[in-house]
Amino acid sequence: MQLIDRVGRRPLLLISLAGMALSLGVLGAAFSLPQFKDVLGWVSICSLMAYVGSFAVGLGPVFWLILSEIYPLRIRGRAMSVGTAANWSANLLVALTFLTLTKVMGKPATFWLYGAVTVAAWFFAFFLVPETRGKTLEQIEAHMRSGKHPRGRCWRRIGSKPVSHAGLRNDRETMSGIACQFAAQIAHRDTQEVGSGSV
């Protein structure tokens, strides 16, 4: 958790997915190229170790952390249940189809297929997954409710402290600025309400 809070969710997630895709590509190449025949065992072990290590440093913990942060409180329990069910259903699907895929497509193509899915996940994370480090749950919910892109520029302006109107003065004449200002007002109001309620 200290590493996640210090480095951030998105960087670890992107590094993790890149490492997983690279290790799967190397693993597929090891089964495909005759040059690796003599060292296939070592290449396979190293590739699998790199895959597991890459997963453990990012996608493994970051997935659950972001999943618990981006949903509003009133639906968080149900949304987490859906996300958990989808995650383990995908794991079950991989376990049930792996041997069939290796027989039909061959081992190299199977690992490359998994690598292609990982590359698609990297692009998904790069373009759509927001960085939630240093932001309160109220600020995250306010941004999501504003209807803006998950990684919109107003998202980067809503930090751990309430955003002032002066910080948004250059955007007031645009619809983007209005949406950002609205999100900041909601975050500021919710933070004040939470603070006053805890006193």
Backbone as CSV, one residue per row, in Angstrom:
resi,resn,N_x,N_y,N_z,CA_x,CA_y,CA_z,C_x,C_y,C_z
1,MET,0.819,-1.207,0.000,0.000,0.000,0.000,0.858,1.265,0.000
2,GLN,1.986,1.234,0.711,2.860,2.401,0.726,3.401,2.694,-0.665
3,LEU,3.744,1.651,-1.396,4.231,1.840,-2.760,3.134,2.409,-3.649
4,ILE,1.914,1.930,-3.492,0.790,2.419,-4.295,0.522,3.883,-3.998
5,ASP,0.554,4.265,-2.719,0.296,5.654,-2.352,1.432,6.577,-2.769
6,ARG,2.649,6.066,-2.806,3.790,6.906,-3.170,3.913,7.063,-4.689
7,VAL,3.744,5.992,-5.429,3.925,6.032,-6.883,2.630,6.406,-7.594
8,GLY,1.503,5.907,-7.121,0.227,6.170,-7.771,-0.368,4.907,-8.363
9,ARG,-1.689,4.932,-8.555,-2.381,3.751,-9.072,-2.067,3.511,-10.546
10,ARG,-2.225,4.553,-11.364,-2.067,4.393,-12.808,-0.653,3.981,-13.214
11,PRO,0.402,4.622,-12.707,1.738,4.193,-13.116,2.011,2.722,-12.826
12,LEU,1.637,2.269,-11.631,1.844,0.860,-11.299,1.001,-0.048,-12.190
13,LEU,-0.218,0.380,-12.478,-1.092,-0.427,-13.324,-0.532,-0.544,-14.733
14,LEU,-0.047,0.557,-15.284,0.500,0.536,-16.642,1.806,-0.253,-16.712
15,ILE,2.675,-0.081,-15.710,3.922,-0.847,-15.669,3.621,-2.337,-15.537
16,SER,2.652,-2.641,-14.685,2.284,-4.039,-14.477,1.766,-4.679,-15.754
17,LEU,0.857,-4.024,-16.438,0.298,-4.580,-17.666,1.354,-4.700,-18.766
18,ALA,2.249,-3.731,-18.845,3.327,-3.806,-19.836,4.241,-4.995,-19.559
19,GLY,4.583,-5.211,-18.297,5.421,-6.353,-17.944,4.740,-7.680,-18.215
20,MET,3.436,-7.737,-17.949,2.689,-8.964,-18.218,2.628,-9.250,-19.715
21,ALA,2.366,-8.220,-20.511,2.289,-8.411,-21.967,3.644,-8.847,-22.529
22,LEU,4.718,-8.219,-22.049,6.048,-8.565,-22.532,6.413,-10.006,-22.178
23,SER,6.134,-10.404,-20.946,6.461,-11.771,-20.529,5.649,-12.800,-21.298
24,LEU,4.393,-12.506,-21.598,3.585,-13.429,-22.396,4.094,-13.510,-23.832
25,GLY,4.543,-12.379,-24.375,5.119,-12.395,-25.718,6.375,-13.233,-25.795
26,VAL,7.244,-13.088,-24.780,8.477,-13.875,-24.736,8.154,-15.357,-24.557
27,LEU,7.170,-15.659,-23.721,6.784,-17.046,-23.495,6.265,-17.690,-24.780
28,GLY,5.448,-16.945,-25.529,4.972,-17.466,-26.809,6.107,-17.676,-27.796
29,ALA,7.049,-16.727,-27.810,8.196,-16.857,-28.717,9.063,-18.042,-28.338
30,ALA,9.178,-18.337,-27.048,10.001,-19.463,-26.605,9.460,-20.783,-27.127
31,PHE,8.143,-20.890,-27.190,7.539,-22.111,-27.718,7.520,-22.134,-29.247
32,SER,7.699,-20.990,-29.866,7.577,-20.902,-31.315,8.906,-21.017,-32.036
33,LEU,9.953,-20.423,-31.490,11.237,-20.361,-32.185,12.123,-21.538,-31.799
34,PRO,12.714,-22.188,-32.780,13.595,-23.336,-32.467,14.865,-22.931,-31.733
35,GLN,15.263,-21.655,-31.807,16.470,-21.211,-31.114,16.354,-21.382,-29.596
36,PHE,15.125,-21.386,-29.091,14.899,-21.480,-27.645,14.739,-22.928,-27.183
37,LYS,14.908,-23.883,-28.090,14.628,-25.272,-27.740,15.487,-25.759,-26.583
38,ASP,16.761,-25.402,-26.604,17.674,-25.897,-25.570,17.467,-25.213,-24.220
39,VAL,16.915,-24.020,-24.250,16.735,-23.274,-22.990,15.253,-22.988,-22.736
40,LEU,14.387,-23.799,-23.327,12.944,-23.547,-23.204,12.491,-23.548,-21.757
41,GLY,13.024,-24.488,-20.973,12.612,-24.566,-19.570,12.957,-23.309,-18.801
42,TRP,14.208,-22.819,-18.966,14.626,-21.618,-18.249,13.863,-20.378,-18.717
43,VAL,13.664,-20.256,-20.028,12.925,-19.100,-20.549,11.490,-19.120,-20.051
44,SER,10.887,-20.310,-20.011,9.513,-20.424,-19.538,9.398,-20.034,-18.068
45,ILE,10.338,-20.529,-17.253,10.309,-20.208,-15.820,10.514,-18.713,-15.593
46,CYS,11.490,-18.131,-16.274,11.758,-16.698,-16.107,10.586,-15.854,-16.586
47,SER,9.974,-16.261,-17.684,8.817,-15.523,-18.204,7.640,-15.587,-17.235
48,LEU,7.390,-16.773,-16.692,6.294,-16.922,-15.733,6.574,-16.143,-14.450
49,MET,7.832,-16.141,-13.998,8.186,-15.359,-12.811,7.989,-13.870,-13.071
50,ALA,8.383,-13.412,-14.260,8.193,-12.000,-14.610,6.710,-11.671,-14.696
51,TYR,5.924,-12.600,-15.217,4.475,-12.375,-15.323,3.848,-12.250,-13.937
52,VAL,4.162,-13.203,-13.066,3.588,-13.180,-11.716,4.063,-11.946,-10.949
53,GLY,5.344,-11.603,-11.084,5.849,-10.415,-10.408,5.199,-9.134,-10.913
54,SER,5.013,-9.034,-12.223,4.359,-7.855,-12.796,2.916,-7.755,-12.326
55,PHE,2.244,-8.886,-12.260,0.864,-8.892,-11.771,0.796,-8.462,-10.311
56,ALA,1.712,-8.971,-9.508,1.678,-8.701,-8.074,1.968,-7.248,-7.747
57,VAL,2.771,-6.574,-8.568,3.157,-5.199,-8.254,2.112,-4.180,-8.695
58,GLY,1.189,-4.563,-9.564,0.239,-3.583,-10.075,-1.182,-4.082,-10.196
59,LEU,-1.453,-4.874,-11.221,-2.826,-5.270,-11.521,-3.487,-6.000,-10.365
60,GLY,-2.733,-6.836,-9.654,-3.312,-7.578,-8.537,-3.926,-6.685,-7.469
61,PRO,-3.132,-5.830,-6.799,-3.696,-4.985,-5.741,-4.415,-3.736,-6.249
62,VAL,-3.919,-3.131,-7.327,-4.491,-1.872,-7.802,-5.923,-2.057,-8.283
63,PHE,-6.201,-3.188,-8.910,-7.564,-3.465,-9.379,-8.572,-3.349,-8.245
64,TRP,-8.294,-4.001,-7.134,-9.233,-3.988,-6.009,-9.312,-2.612,-5.362
65,LEU,-8.204,-1.898,-5.331,-8.202,-0.572,-4.705,-9.026,0.417,-5.521
66,ILE,-8.788,0.479,-6.831,-9.544,1.403,-7.682,-11.015,1.029,-7.697
67,LEU,-11.298,-0.258,-7.714,-12.685,-0.719,-7.723,-13.439,-0.227,-6.492
68,SER,-12.760,-0.140,-5.360,-13.411,0.310,-4.125,-13.497,1.817,-4.029
69,GLU,-12.805,2.549,-4.917,-12.765,4.011,-4.817,-13.692,4.717,-5.801
70,ILE,-13.918,4.155,-6.972,-14.593,4.916,-8.030,-16.110,4.863,-7.959
71,TYR,-16.674,3.946,-7.169,-18.133,3.840,-7.114,-18.698,4.680,-5.974
72,PRO,-19.874,5.268,-6.182,-20.520,6.026,-5.094,-20.833,5.118,-3.918
73,LEU,-20.910,5.718,-2.745,-21.095,4.943,-1.523,-22.390,4.143,-1.538
74,ARG,-23.455,4.714,-2.116,-24.764,4.058,-2.053,-24.833,2.786,-2.885
75,ILE,-23.942,2.626,-3.871,-23.958,1.404,-4.683,-22.642,0.652,-4.592
76,ARG,-21.755,1.075,-3.697,-20.415,0.496,-3.669,-20.444,-0.997,-3.382
77,GLY,-21.292,-1.409,-2.443,-21.362,-2.823,-2.112,-21.810,-3.673,-3.288
78,ARG,-22.876,-3.241,-3.965,-23.372,-3.997,-5.120,-22.388,-3.951,-6.284
79,ALA,-21.791,-2.779,-6.515,-20.840,-2.651,-7.616,-19.602,-3.509,-7.373
80,MET,-19.121,-3.541,-6.133,-17.987,-4.399,-5.812,-18.333,-5.872,-6.018
81,SER,-19.574,-6.238,-5.705,-20.004,-7.617,-5.912,-19.991,-7.974,-7.393
82,VAL,-20.483,-7.052,-8.227,-20.488,-7.290,-9.673,-19.059,-7.386,-10.211
83,GLY,-18.189,-6.468,-9.774,-16.803,-6.491,-10.215,-16.080,-7.757,-9.781
84,THR,-16.328,-8.195,-8.539,-15.708,-9.421,-8.042,-16.184,-10.637,-8.828
85,ALA,-17.502,-10.693,-9.087,-18.056,-11.809,-9.855,-17.493,-11.840,-11.272
86,ALA,-17.366,-10.656,-11.899,-16.821,-10.592,-13.254,-15.355,-11.028,-13.269
87,ASN,-14.596,-10.613,-12.251,-13.185,-10.975,-12.176,-12.993,-12.488,-12.065
88,TRP,-13.708,-13.103,-11.125,-13.534,-14.538,-10.929,-14.168,-15.349,-12.055
89,SER,-15.186,-14.801,-12.706,-15.754,-15.479,-13.873,-14.747,-15.512,-15.019
90,ALA,-14.017,-14.403,-15.195,-12.967,-14.367,-16.222,-11.847,-15.351,-15.891
91,ASN,-11.479,-15.439,-14.611,-10.468,-16.421,-14.200,-10.926,-17.847,-14.488
92,LEU,-12.201,-18.117,-14.205,-12.752,-19.445,-14.477,-12.746,-19.737,-15.974
93,LEU,-13.085,-18.732,-16.774,-13.090,-18.915,-18.225,-11.696,-19.251,-18.755
94,VAL,-10.690,-18.560,-18.241,-9.316,-18.851,-18.659,-8.918,-20.263,-18.257
95,ALA,-9.261,-20.660,-17.030,-8.891,-21.990,-16.561,-9.573,-23.089,-17.374
96,LEU,-10.834,-22.863,-17.770,-11.582,-23.878,-18.501,-11.173,-23.982,-19.963
97,THR,-10.684,-22.896,-20.544,-10.406,-22.887,-21.982,-8.929,-22.993,-22.331
98,PHE,-8.040,-22.935,-21.322,-6.605,-22.908,-21.625,-6.143,-24.143,-22.402
99,LEU,-6.452,-25.332,-21.903,-6.001,-26.557,-22.570,-6.627,-26.695,-23.953
100,THR,-7.888,-26.306,-24.084,-8.542,-26.363,-25.393,-7.865,-25.422,-26.381
101,LEU,-7.523,-24.229,-25.938,-6.854,-23.269,-26.812,-5.474,-23.759,-27.233
102,THR,-4.739,-24.367,-26.302,-3.407,-24.866,-26.663,-3.489,-25.990,-27.688
103,LYS,-4.563,-26.793,-27.624,-4.728,-27.871,-28.600,-5.160,-27.338,-29.965
104,VAL,-6.052,-26.339,-29.954,-6.597,-25.805,-31.210,-5.634,-24.816,-31.858
105,MET,-5.093,-23.884,-31.073,-4.267,-22.816,-31.609,-2.775,-23.077,-31.472
106,GLY,-2.405,-23.951,-30.560,-0.998,-24.147,-30.260,-0.577,-23.266,-29.082
107,LYS,0.493,-23.649,-28.407,0.945,-22.899,-27.237,1.388,-21.476,-27.567
108,PRO,2.168,-21.257,-28.642,2.589,-19.878,-28.933,1.411,-18.937,-29.172
109,ALA,0.463,-19.363,-30.006,-0.678,-18.501,-30.312,-1.540,-18.252,-29.085
110,THR,-1.640,-19.238,-28.207,-2.430,-19.067,-26.980,-1.832,-17.984,-26.092
111,PHE,-0.519,-18.041,-25.882,0.128,-17.025,-25.041,0.118,-15.657,-25.725
112,TRP,0.222,-15.636,-27.033,0.131,-14.356,-27.739,-1.279,-13.783,-27.669
113,LEU,-2.278,-14.659,-27.669,-3.657,-14.190,-27.501,-3.836,-13.530,-26.141
114,TYR,-3.321,-14.180,-25.107,-3.379,-13.584,-23.769,-2.595,-12.264,-23.730
115,GLY,-1.478,-12.237,-24.431,-0.702,-11.004,-24.499,-1.455,-9.886,-25.194
116,ALA,-2.192,-10.230,-26.264,-2.990,-9.218,-26.973,-4.085,-8.658,-26.077
117,VAL,-4.713,-9.517,-25.286,-5.729,-9.051,-24.335,-5.100,-8.119,-23.304
118,THR,-3.886,-8.449,-22.871,-3.185,-7.595,-21.905,-2.830,-6.245,-22.509
119,VAL,-2.440,-6.235,-23.784,-2.157,-4.961,-24.466,-3.430,-4.117,-24.553
120,ALA,-4.557,-4.760,-24.861,-5.838,-4.037,-24.892,-6.170,-3.463,-23.521
121,ALA,-5.874,-4.225,-22.461,-6.095,-3.731,-21.102,-5.190,-2.540,-20.803
122,TRP,-3.962,-2.551,-21.334,-3.049,-1.414,-21.127,-3.622,-0.143,-21.742
123,PHE,-4.133,-0.235,-22.972,-4.724,0.934,-23.611,-5.976,1.396,-22.868
124,PHE,-6.765,0.458,-22.388,-7.939,0.814,-21.593,-7.527,1.594,-20.348
125,ALA,-6.516,1.089,-19.643,-6.050,1.765,-18.437,-5.443,3.127,-18.758
126,PHE,-4.723,3.218,-19.869,-4.059,4.475,-20.222,-5.075,5.575,-20.537
127,PHE,-6.132,5.245,-21.264,-7.078,6.255,-21.716,-8.258,6.466,-20.775
128,LEU,-8.609,5.489,-19.951,-9.858,5.583,-19.207,-9.725,5.485,-17.688
129,VAL,-8.666,4.891,-17.189,-8.559,4.721,-15.735,-7.978,5.989,-15.113
130,PRO,-8.687,6.616,-14.168,-8.181,7.844,-13.546,-7.181,7.547,-12.440
131,GLU,-6.380,8.552,-12.111,-5.475,8.466,-10.971,-6.218,8.996,-9.750
132,THR,-6.418,8.145,-8.754,-7.181,8.532,-7.572,-6.293,8.828,-6.368
133,ARG,-4.997,8.788,-6.545,-4.094,9.060,-5.425,-4.243,10.501,-4.949
134,GLY,-4.339,10.683,-3.637,-4.436,12.016,-3.058,-5.804,12.658,-3.153
135,LYS,-6.817,11.889,-3.537,-8.167,12.431,-3.669,-9.105,11.707,-2.709
136,THR,-10.022,12.457,-2.143,-10.990,11.846,-1.237,-12.068,11.142,-2.034
137,LEU,-12.803,10.272,-1.352,-13.896,9.570,-2.015,-14.967,10.555,-2.499
138,GLU,-15.160,11.647,-1.752,-16.146,12.654,-2.155,-15.716,13.347,-3.440
139,GLN,-14.435,13.653,-3.572,-13.931,14.300,-4.784,-14.006,13.360,-5.987
140,ILE,-13.715,12.092,-5.769,-13.812,11.118,-6.858,-15.251,11.004,-7.332
141,GLU,-16.186,10.906,-6.393,-17.594,10.789,-6.765,-18.092,12.044,-7.472
142,ALA,-17.644,13.224,-6.997,-18.068,14.467,-7.631,-17.608,14.530,-9.080
143,HIS,-16.393,14.103,-9.342,-15.902,14.127,-10.723,-16.669,13.145,-11.596
144,MET,-16.914,11.959,-11.092,-17.651,10.972,-11.872,-19.070,11.446,-12.171
145,ARG,-19.690,12.120,-11.209,-21.049,12.623,-11.408,-21.094,13.813,-12.370
146,SER,-19.964,14.480,-12.579,-19.958,15.653,-13.457,-20.143,15.288,-14.921
147,GLY,-19.985,14.007,-15.261,-20.167,13.576,-16.636,-18.965,13.803,-17.522
148,LYS,-17.864,14.262,-16.949,-16.661,14.501,-17.733,-15.918,13.194,-17.963
149,HIS,-14.946,13.240,-18.891,-14.092,12.087,-19.158,-13.365,11.690,-17.877
150,PRO,-13.224,10.375,-17.623,-12.568,9.946,-16.381,-11.198,10.563,-16.149
151,ARG,-10.502,10.916,-17.242,-9.184,11.515,-17.098,-9.166,12.944,-17.625
152,GLY,-10.315,13.649,-17.538,-10.398,15.019,-18.004,-9.495,15.943,-17.220
153,ARG,-9.247,17.148,-17.773,-8.277,18.047,-17.143,-8.762,18.580,-15.810
154,CYS,-10.098,18.689,-15.634,-10.568,19.153,-14.334,-10.306,18.104,-13.264
155,TRP,-10.197,16.835,-13.674,-9.888,15.774,-12.719,-8.525,16.003,-12.094
156,ARG,-7.567,16.475,-12.870,-6.239,16.710,-12.334,-6.209,17.936,-11.423
157,ARG,-7.233,18.787,-11.554,-7.253,19.993,-10.717,-7.911,19.741,-9.374
158,ILE,-8.698,18.689,-9.285,-9.350,18.396,-8.022,-8.390,17.555,-7.193
159,GLY,-7.580,18.181,-6.400,-6.591,17.473,-5.610,-7.144,17.085,-4.260
160,SER,-6.243,16.891,-3.303,-6.665,16.479,-1.979,-7.310,17.617,-1.205
161,LYS,-7.157,18.870,-1.697,-7.785,20.012,-1.052,-8.854,20.583,-1.965
162,PRO,-9.875,21.268,-1.386,-10.910,21.862,-2.232,-10.324,22.826,-3.241
163,VAL,-10.878,22.822,-4.446,-10.381,23.679,-5.517,-11.057,25.043,-5.422
164,SER,-10.285,26.098,-5.513,-10.838,27.435,-5.448,-11.363,27.862,-6.803
165,HIS,-12.242,28.874,-6.797,-12.774,29.394,-8.050,-11.676,30.045,-8.879
166,ALA,-10.664,30.610,-8.215,-9.590,31.270,-8.958,-8.822,30.290,-9.820
167,GLY,-8.718,29.037,-9.353,-7.998,28.045,-10.132,-8.701,27.663,-11.411
168,LEU,-9.982,28.034,-11.511,-10.759,27.673,-12.698,-11.155,28.897,-13.526
169,ARG,-10.609,30.070,-13.206,-11.084,31.293,-13.821,-10.822,31.329,-15.328
170,ASN,-9.780,30.629,-15.781,-9.463,30.655,-17.204,-10.420,29.826,-18.037
171,ASP,-11.222,28.984,-17.399,-12.110,28.092,-18.131,-13.587,28.446,-17.959
172,ARG,-13.889,29.557,-17.314,-15.275,29.840,-16.967,-16.155,30.072,-18.185
173,GLU,-15.563,30.482,-19.284,-16.356,30.798,-20.460,-16.601,29.569,-21.342
174,THR,-16.092,28.432,-20.946,-16.279,27.219,-21.730,-17.128,26.230,-20.951
175,MET,-17.754,25.306,-21.686,-18.551,24.276,-21.026,-17.691,23.382,-20.158
176,SER,-16.452,23.154,-20.608,-15.543,22.347,-19.803,-15.273,23.021,-18.469
177,GLY,-15.064,24.328,-18.507,-14.813,25.056,-17.276,-15.994,25.022,-16.347
178,ILE,-17.204,25.106,-16.896,-18.412,25.062,-16.076,-18.532,23.709,-15.391
179,ALA,-18.284,22.643,-16.148,-18.369,21.296,-15.573,-17.321,21.095,-14.488
180,CYS,-16.106,21.581,-14.737,-15.048,21.468,-13.737,-15.401,22.239,-12.476
181,GLN,-15.955,23.433,-12.670,-16.316,24.267,-11.531,-17.417,23.611,-10.709
182,PHE,-18.370,23.011,-11.410,-19.464,22.334,-10.732,-18.941,21.157,-9.910
183,ALA,-18.017,20.383,-10.497,-17.438,19.242,-9.789,-16.669,19.705,-8.562
184,ALA,-15.933,20.808,-8.701,-15.160,21.323,-7.570,-16.067,21.816,-6.454
185,GLN,-17.184,22.461,-6.814,-18.121,22.943,-5.811,-18.732,21.792,-5.029
186,ILE,-19.091,20.719,-5.745,-19.667,19.561,-5.073,-18.659,18.937,-4.123
187,ALA,-17.408,18.781,-4.602,-16.367,18.198,-3.767,-16.119,19.051,-2.527
188,HIS,-16.093,20.387,-2.703,-15.860,21.290,-1.578,-17.001,21.211,-0.581
189,ARG,-18.235,21.185,-1.087,-19.395,21.131,-0.207,-19.451,19.820,0.569
190,ASP,-19.206,18.696,-0.156,-19.251,17.402,0.507,-18.156,17.259,1.556
191,THR,-16.981,17.822,1.260,-15.883,17.765,2.220,-16.222,18.543,3.481
192,GLN,-16.864,19.705,3.318,-17.251,20.518,4.457,-18.307,19.801,5.298
193,GLU,-19.278,19.142,4.602,-20.337,18.449,5.308,-19.790,17.284,6.119
194,VAL,-18.861,16.536,5.500,-18.242,15.420,6.202,-17.447,15.913,7.401
195,GLY,-16.706,17.019,7.203,-15.917,17.572,8.297,-16.766,18.079,9.445
196,SER,-17.859,18.767,9.116,-18.733,19.289,10.174,-19.479,18.159,10.883
197,GLY,-19.779,17.103,10.153,-20.506,15.995,10.760,-19.653,15.174,11.701
198,SER,-18.330,15.205,11.467,-17.444,14.407,12.319,-17.042,15.128,13.595
199,VAL,-17.303,16.452,13.666,-16.926,17.232,14.843,-17.889,16.950,15.987
